[in-house]
Amino acid sequence: MTTDPDPTELQLLSVRDVARLLQVHPRSIWRLAAAGVLPAPVRLGPKLVRWRAADISRAIERAAQ
């Protein structure tokens, strides 16, 4: 039997959403992703980039440890 995933796990966040969540400037999100601290974003189009909420949650948990 399969269970439905948590809807928040499927949520996609913009760079501004992630920046608000982490309380940093949006440019810092790009720096953290380039440094490997945050996961790489998902490209949905040539100019449309989003992060999976589940990936950001895991990155926050890793950083807290």
Distance bins in CASP14 RR format, pairs under 12 A and 6 or more apart:
PFRMAT RR
TARGET T0000
AUTHOR 0000-0000-0000
RMODE 2
METHOD distances of the structure
MODEL  1
3 9 0 0 0 0 0 1 0 0 0 0 0
4 10 0 0 0 0 1 0 0 0 0 0 0
5 11 0 0 0 0 0 1 0 0 0 0 0
5 52 0 0 0 0 0 1 0 0 0 0 0
5 53 0 0 0 0 0 1 0 0 0 0 0
5 54 0 0 0 0 1 0 0 0 0 0 0
6 53 0 0 0 0 1 0 0 0 0 0 0
6 54 0 0 0 0 1 0 0 0 0 0 0
6 57 0 0 0 0 0 1 0 0 0 0 0
7 53 0 0 0 0 1 0 0 0 0 0 0
7 54 0 0 0 0 0 1 0 0 0 0 0
8 21 0 0 0 0 0 1 0 0 0 0 0
8 52 0 0 0 0 0 1 0 0 0 0 0
8 53 1 0 1 0 0 0 0 0 0 0 0
8 54 1 0 0 1 0 0 0 0 0 0 0
8 56 0 0 0 0 0 1 0 0 0 0 0
8 57 0 0 0 0 1 0 0 0 0 0 0
9 52 1 0 0 1 0 0 0 0 0 0 0
9 53 1 0 0 1 0 0 0 0 0 0 0
9 54 1 0 1 0 0 0 0 0 0 0 0
9 55 0 0 0 0 1 0 0 0 0 0 0
9 56 0 0 0 0 0 1 0 0 0 0 0
9 57 1 0 0 1 0 0 0 0 0 0 0
9 58 0 0 0 0 0 1 0 0 0 0 0
10 42 0 0 0 0 0 1 0 0 0 0 0
10 50 0 0 0 0 0 1 0 0 0 0 0
10 52 1 0 0 1 0 0 0 0 0 0 0
10 53 1 0 0 1 0 0 0 0 0 0 0
10 54 1 0 0 1 0 0 0 0 0 0 0
10 55 0 0 0 0 0 1 0 0 0 0 0
11 17 0 0 0 0 1 0 0 0 0 0 0
11 18 0 0 0 0 0 1 0 0 0 0 0
11 21 0 0 0 0 0 1 0 0 0 0 0
11 42 0 0 0 0 0 1 0 0 0 0 0
11 50 0 0 0 0 1 0 0 0 0 0 0
11 51 0 0 0 0 1 0 0 0 0 0 0
11 52 1 0 0 1 0 0 0 0 0 0 0
11 53 1 0 1 0 0 0 0 0 0 0 0
11 54 0 0 0 0 1 0 0 0 0 0 0
11 55 0 0 0 0 0 1 0 0 0 0 0
11 56 0 0 0 0 1 0 0 0 0 0 0
11 57 0 0 0 0 1 0 0 0 0 0 0
12 18 0 0 0 0 0 1 0 0 0 0 0
12 41 0 0 0 0 1 0 0 0 0 0 0
12 42 1 0 0 1 0 0 0 0 0 0 0
12 43 0 0 0 0 0 1 0 0 0 0 0
12 44 1 0 0 1 0 0 0 0 0 0 0
12 48 0 0 0 0 1 0 0 0 0 0 0
12 49 0 0 0 0 1 0 0 0 0 0 0
12 50 1 1 0 0 0 0 0 0 0 0 0
12 51 1 0 0 1 0 0 0 0 0 0 0
12 52 1 0 0 1 0 0 0 0 0 0 0
12 53 1 0 0 1 0 0 0 0 0 0 0
12 54 0 0 0 0 0 1 0 0 0 0 0
12 55 0 0 0 0 0 1 0 0 0 0 0
12 56 0 0 0 0 0 1 0 0 0 0 0
13 19 0 0 0 0 1 0 0 0 0 0 0
13 20 0 0 0 0 1 0 0 0 0 0 0
13 21 1 0 0 1 0 0 0 0 0 0 0
13 22 0 0 0 0 0 1 0 0 0 0 0
13 26 0 0 0 0 0 1 0 0 0 0 0
13 29 0 0 0 0 1 0 0 0 0 0 0
13 38 0 0 0 0 0 1 0 0 0 0 0
13 39 0 0 0 0 0 1 0 0 0 0 0
13 41 0 0 0 0 1 0 0 0 0 0 0
13 42 0 0 0 0 0 1 0 0 0 0 0
13 49 0 0 0 0 0 1 0 0 0 0 0
13 50 1 0 0 1 0 0 0 0 0 0 0
13 51 1 0 1 0 0 0 0 0 0 0 0
13 52 1 0 0 1 0 0 0 0 0 0 0
13 53 1 0 1 0 0 0 0 0 0 0 0
13 54 0 0 0 0 0 1 0 0 0 0 0
13 55 0 0 0 0 1 0 0 0 0 0 0
13 56 1 0 0 1 0 0 0 0 0 0 0
13 57 0 0 0 0 0 1 0 0 0 0 0
13 59 0 0 0 0 0 1 0 0 0 0 0
14 20 0 0 0 0 1 0 0 0 0 0 0
14 21 0 0 0 0 0 1 0 0 0 0 0
14 26 0 0 0 0 1 0 0 0 0 0 0
14 29 0 0 0 0 1 0 0 0 0 0 0
14 41 0 0 0 0 1 0 0 0 0 0 0
14 42 0 0 0 0 0 1 0 0 0 0 0
14 44 0 0 0 0 0 1 0 0 0 0 0
14 47 0 0 0 0 0 1 0 0 0 0 0
14 48 0 0 0 0 1 0 0 0 0 0 0
14 49 1 0 0 1 0 0 0 0 0 0 0
14 50 1 0 0 1 0 0 0 0 0 0 0
14 51 1 0 0 1 0 0 0 0 0 0 0
14 53 0 0 0 0 0 1 0 0 0 0 0
14 56 0 0 0 0 0 1 0 0 0 0 0
15 21 0 0 0 0 0 1 0 0 0 0 0
15 22 0 0 0 0 0 1 0 0 0 0 0
15 24 0 0 0 0 0 1 0 0 0 0 0
15 25 0 0 0 0 1 0 0 0 0 0 0
15 26 1 0 1 0 0 0 0 0 0 0 0
15 27 0 0 0 0 1 0 0 0 0 0 0
15 28 0 0 0 0 1 0 0 0 0 0 0
15 29 1 0 1 0 0 0 0 0 0 0 0
15 30 1 0 0 1 0 0 0 0 0 0 0
15 31 0 0 0 0 0 1 0 0 0 0 0
15 32 0 0 0 0 0 1 0 0 0 0 0
15 33 0 0 0 0 1 0 0 0 0 0 0
15 38 0 0 0 0 0 1 0 0 0 0 0
15 41 1 0 0 1 0 0 0 0 0 0 0
15 47 0 0 0 0 0 1 0 0 0 0 0
15 48 0 0 0 0 0 1 0 0 0 0 0
15 49 1 0 0 1 0 0 0 0 0 0 0
15 50 0 0 0 0 1 0 0 0 0 0 0
15 51 1 0 0 1 0 0 0 0 0 0 0
15 56 0 0 0 0 0 1 0 0 0 0 0
16 22 0 0 0 0 0 1 0 0 0 0 0
16 24 0 0 0 0 0 1 0 0 0 0 0
16 25 0 0 0 0 1 0 0 0 0 0 0
16 26 1 0 1 0 0 0 0 0 0 0 0
16 27 0 0 0 0 0 1 0 0 0 0 0
16 28 0 0 0 0 0 1 0 0 0 0 0
16 29 0 0 0 0 1 0 0 0 0 0 0
16 30 0 0 0 0 0 1 0 0 0 0 0
16 49 0 0 0 0 0 1 0 0 0 0 0
16 50 0 0 0 0 0 1 0 0 0 0 0
16 51 0 0 0 0 0 1 0 0 0 0 0
17 26 0 0 0 0 1 0 0 0 0 0 0
17 29 0 0 0 0 1 0 0 0 0 0 0
17 41 0 0 0 0 0 1 0 0 0 0 0
17 49 0 0 0 0 0 1 0 0 0 0 0
17 50 0 0 0 0 1 0 0 0 0 0 0
17 51 1 0 0 1 0 0 0 0 0 0 0
17 52 0 0 0 0 0 1 0 0 0 0 0
17 53 0 0 0 0 1 0 0 0 0 0 0
17 56 0 0 0 0 1 0 0 0 0 0 0
18 24 0 0 0 0 1 0 0 0 0 0 0
18 25 0 0 0 0 0 1 0 0 0 0 0
18 26 1 0 0 1 0 0 0 0 0 0 0
18 27 0 0 0 0 0 1 0 0 0 0 0
18 28 0 0 0 0 1 0 0 0 0 0 0
18 29 1 0 1 0 0 0 0 0 0 0 0
18 30 0 0 0 0 1 0 0 0 0 0 0
18 32 0 0 0 0 1 0 0 0 0 0 0
18 33 0 0 0 0 1 0 0 0 0 0 0
18 37 0 0 0 0 0 1 0 0 0 0 0
18 38 1 0 0 1 0 0 0 0 0 0 0
18 39 0 0 0 0 0 1 0 0 0 0 0
18 41 0 0 0 0 1 0 0 0 0 0 0
18 49 0 0 0 0 0 1 0 0 0 0 0
18 50 0 0 0 0 1 0 0 0 0 0 0
18 51 1 0 1 0 0 0 0 0 0 0 0
18 52 0 0 0 0 0 1 0 0 0 0 0
18 53 0 0 0 0 1 0 0 0 0 0 0
18 55 0 0 0 0 1 0 0 0 0 0 0
18 56 1 0 1 0 0 0 0 0 0 0 0
18 57 0 0 0 0 0 1 0 0 0 0 0
18 59 0 0 0 0 1 0 0 0 0 0 0
18 60 0 0 0 0 0 1 0 0 0 0 0
19 25 1 0 0 1 0 0 0 0 0 0 0
19 26 1 0 1 0 0 0 0 0 0 0 0
19 27 0 0 0 0 1 0 0 0 0 0 0
19 28 1 0 0 1 0 0 0 0 0 0 0
19 29 1 0 1 0 0 0 0 0 0 0 0
19 30 0 0 0 0 1 0 0 0 0 0 0
19 31 0 0 0 0 0 1 0 0 0 0 0
19 32 0 0 0 0 1 0 0 0 0 0 0
19 33 0 0 0 0 0 1 0 0 0 0 0
19 38 0 0 0 0 0 1 0 0 0 0 0
19 51 0 0 0 0 0 1 0 0 0 0 0
19 56 0 0 0 0 0 1 0 0 0 0 0
20 26 0 0 0 0 1 0 0 0 0 0 0
20 28 0 0 0 0 0 1 0 0 0 0 0
20 29 0 0 0 0 0 1 0 0 0 0 0
20 56 0 0 0 0 0 1 0 0 0 0 0
21 28 0 0 0 0 0 1 0 0 0 0 0
21 29 0 0 0 0 1 0 0 0 0 0 0
21 38 0 0 0 0 0 1 0 0 0 0 0
21 51 0 0 0 0 1 0 0 0 0 0 0
21 53 0 0 0 0 1 0 0 0 0 0 0
21 56 1 0 0 1 0 0 0 0 0 0 0
21 57 0 0 0 0 1 0 0 0 0 0 0
21 59 0 0 0 0 0 1 0 0 0 0 0
21 60 0 0 0 0 1 0 0 0 0 0 0
22 28 1 0 0 1 0 0 0 0 0 0 0
22 29 1 0 0 1 0 0 0 0 0 0 0
22 31 0 0 0 0 0 1 0 0 0 0 0
22 32 0 0 0 0 1 0 0 0 0 0 0
22 33 0 0 0 0 0 1 0 0 0 0 0
22 37 0 0 0 0 0 1 0 0 0 0 0
22 38 0 0 0 0 1 0 0 0 0 0 0
22 51 0 0 0 0 0 1 0 0 0 0 0
22 56 0 0 0 0 1 0 0 0 0 0 0
22 57 0 0 0 0 0 1 0 0 0 0 0
22 59 0 0 0 0 1 0 0 0 0 0 0
22 60 1 0 0 1 0 0 0 0 0 0 0
22 63 0 0 0 0 1 0 0 0 0 0 0
23 29 0 0 0 0 0 1 0 0 0 0 0
23 60 0 0 0 0 0 1 0 0 0 0 0
24 30 0 0 0 0 0 1 0 0 0 0 0
24 31 0 0 0 0 1 0 0 0 0 0 0
24 32 1 0 0 1 0 0 0 0 0 0 0
24 33 0 0 0 0 0 1 0 0 0 0 0
24 37 0 0 0 0 0 1 0 0 0 0 0
24 38 0 0 0 0 0 1 0 0 0 0 0
25 31 0 0 0 0 1 0 0 0 0 0 0
25 32 0 0 0 0 0 1 0 0 0 0 0
26 32 0 0 0 0 0 1 0 0 0 0 0
26 33 0 0 0 0 0 1 0 0 0 0 0
26 49 0 0 0 0 0 1 0 0 0 0 0
26 51 0 0 0 0 0 1 0 0 0 0 0
27 33 0 0 0 0 0 1 0 0 0 0 0
27 34 0 0 0 0 0 1 0 0 0 0 0
28 34 0 0 0 0 0 1 0 0 0 0 0
28 35 0 0 0 0 0 1 0 0 0 0 0
28 37 0 0 0 0 1 0 0 0 0 0 0
28 38 0 0 0 0 1 0 0 0 0 0 0
29 35 0 0 0 0 0 1 0 0 0 0 0
29 36 0 0 0 0 0 1 0 0 0 0 0
29 37 0 0 0 0 1 0 0 0 0 0 0
29 38 1 0 0 1 0 0 0 0 0 0 0
29 39 0 0 0 0 0 1 0 0 0 0 0
29 40 0 0 0 0 0 1 0 0 0 0 0
29 41 0 0 0 0 1 0 0 0 0 0 0
29 49 0 0 0 0 0 1 0 0 0 0 0
29 50 0 0 0 0 0 1 0 0 0 0 0
29 51 0 0 0 0 1 0 0 0 0 0 0
29 56 0 0 0 0 1 0 0 0 0 0 0
29 59 0 0 0 0 0 1 0 0 0 0 0
30 36 0 0 0 0 0 1 0 0 0 0 0
30 37 0 0 0 0 0 1 0 0 0 0 0
30 38 0 0 0 0 1 0 0 0 0 0 0
30 40 0 0 0 0 0 1 0 0 0 0 0
30 41 0 0 0 0 1 0 0 0 0 0 0
30 49 0 0 0 0 1 0 0 0 0 0 0
30 51 0 0 0 0 0 1 0 0 0 0 0
31 37 0 0 0 0 1 0 0 0 0 0 0
31 38 0 0 0 0 1 0 0 0 0 0 0
32 38 1 0 1 0 0 0 0 0 0 0 0
32 39 0 0 0 0 1 0 0 0 0 0 0
32 40 0 0 0 0 0 1 0 0 0 0 0
32 41 0 0 0 0 0 1 0 0 0 0 0
32 51 0 0 0 0 0 1 0 0 0 0 0
32 56 0 0 0 0 0 1 0 0 0 0 0
32 59 0 0 0 0 1 0 0 0 0 0 0
32 60 0 0 0 0 0 1 0 0 0 0 0
32 63 0 0 0 0 1 0 0 0 0 0 0
33 39 1 0 0 1 0 0 0 0 0 0 0
33 40 1 0 1 0 0 0 0 0 0 0 0
33 41 1 0 0 1 0 0 0 0 0 0 0
33 42 0 0 0 0 0 1 0 0 0 0 0
33 49 0 0 0 0 1 0 0 0 0 0 0
33 51 0 0 0 0 1 0 0 0 0 0 0
33 55 0 0 0 0 0 1 0 0 0 0 0
33 56 0 0 0 0 0 1 0 0 0 0 0
33 59 0 0 0 0 1 0 0 0 0 0 0
34 40 0 0 0 0 1 0 0 0 0 0 0
34 41 0 0 0 0 0 1 0 0 0 0 0
35 59 0 0 0 0 0 1 0 0 0 0 0
35 63 0 0 0 0 0 1 0 0 0 0 0
36 55 0 0 0 0 0 1 0 0 0 0 0
36 59 0 0 0 0 1 0 0 0 0 0 0
36 62 0 0 0 0 0 1 0 0 0 0 0
36 63 0 0 0 0 0 1 0 0 0 0 0
37 55 0 0 0 0 0 1 0 0 0 0 0
37 56 0 0 0 0 0 1 0 0 0 0 0
37 58 0 0 0 0 0 1 0 0 0 0 0
37 59 1 0 0 1 0 0 0 0 0 0 0
37 60 0 0 0 0 0 1 0 0 0 0 0
37 62 0 0 0 0 1 0 0 0 0 0 0
37 63 1 0 0 1 0 0 0 0 0 0 0
38 51 1 0 0 1 0 0 0 0 0 0 0
38 52 0 0 0 0 0 1 0 0 0 0 0
38 55 1 0 0 1 0 0 0 0 0 0 0
38 56 1 0 0 1 0 0 0 0 0 0 0
38 57 0 0 0 0 0 1 0 0 0 0 0
38 58 0 0 0 0 0 1 0 0 0 0 0
38 59 1 0 1 0 0 0 0 0 0 0 0
38 60 0 0 0 0 1 0 0 0 0 0 0
38 62 0 0 0 0 0 1 0 0 0 0 0
38 63 0 0 0 0 1 0 0 0 0 0 0
39 49 0 0 0 0 0 1 0 0 0 0 0
39 50 0 0 0 0 0 1 0 0 0 0 0
39 51 1 0 0 1 0 0 0 0 0 0 0
39 52 1 0 0 1 0 0 0 0 0 0 0
39 53 0 0 0 0 0 1 0 0 0 0 0
39 54 0 0 0 0 1 0 0 0 0 0 0
39 55 1 0 1 0 0 0 0 0 0 0 0
39 56 1 0 0 1 0 0 0 0 0 0 0
39 57 0 0 0 0 0 1 0 0 0 0 0
39 58 1 0 0 1 0 0 0 0 0 0 0
39 59 1 0 0 1 0 0 0 0 0 0 0
39 60 0 0 0 0 0 1 0 0 0 0 0
39 62 0 0 0 0 0 1 0 0 0 0 0
40 49 0 0 0 0 1 0 0 0 0 0 0
40 50 0 0 0 0 0 1 0 0 0 0 0
40 51 0 0 0 0 1 0 0 0 0 0 0
40 52 0 0 0 0 0 1 0 0 0 0 0
40 55 0 0 0 0 1 0 0 0 0 0 0
40 56 0 0 0 0 0 1 0 0 0 0 0
40 59 0 0 0 0 0 1 0 0 0 0 0
41 47 0 0 0 0 0 1 0 0 0 0 0
41 48 0 0 0 0 1 0 0 0 0 0 0
41 49 1 0 1 0 0 0 0 0 0 0 0
41 50 1 0 0 1 0 0 0 0 0 0 0
41 51 1 0 1 0 0 0 0 0 0 0 0
41 52 0 0 0 0 1 0 0 0 0 0 0
41 55 0 0 0 0 1 0 0 0 0 0 0
41 56 0 0 0 0 0 1 0 0 0 0 0
41 59 0 0 0 0 0 1 0 0 0 0 0
42 48 0 0 0 0 1 0 0 0 0 0 0
42 49 1 0 0 1 0 0 0 0 0 0 0
42 50 1 0 1 0 0 0 0 0 0 0 0
42 51 1 0 0 1 0 0 0 0 0 0 0
42 52 1 0 0 1 0 0 0 0 0 0 0
42 53 0 0 0 0 0 1 0 0 0 0 0
42 54 0 0 0 0 0 1 0 0 0 0 0
42 55 0 0 0 0 1 0 0 0 0 0 0
42 56 0 0 0 0 0 1 0 0 0 0 0
43 49 1 0 1 0 0 0 0 0 0 0 0
43 50 0 0 0 0 1 0 0 0 0 0 0
43 51 0 0 0 0 0 1 0 0 0 0 0
44 50 1 0 0 1 0 0 0 0 0 0 0
44 51 0 0 0 0 0 1 0 0 0 0 0
44 52 0 0 0 0 0 1 0 0 0 0 0
50 56 0 0 0 0 0 1 0 0 0 0 0
51 57 0 0 0 0 0 1 0 0 0 0 0
51 58 0 0 0 0 0 1 0 0 0 0 0
51 59 0 0 0 0 1 0 0 0 0 0 0
51 60 0 0 0 0 0 1 0 0 0 0 0
52 58 0 0 0 0 1 0 0 0 0 0 0
52 59 0 0 0 0 0 1 0 0 0 0 0
53 59 0 0 0 0 0 1 0 0 0 0 0
53 60 0 0 0 0 0 1 0 0 0 0 0
54 60 0 0 0 0 0 1 0 0 0 0 0
54 61 0 0 0 0 0 1 0 0 0 0 0
55 61 0 0 0 0 0 1 0 0 0 0 0
55 62 0 0 0 0 0 1 0 0 0 0 0
56 62 0 0 0 0 0 1 0 0 0 0 0
56 63 0 0 0 0 0 1 0 0 0 0 0
57 63 0 0 0 0 0 1 0 0 0 0 0
57 64 0 0 0 0 0 1 0 0 0 0 0
58 64 0 0 0 0 0 1 0 0 0 0 0
58 65 0 0 0 0 0 1 0 0 0 0 0
59 65 0 0 0 0 0 1 0 0 0 0 0
END
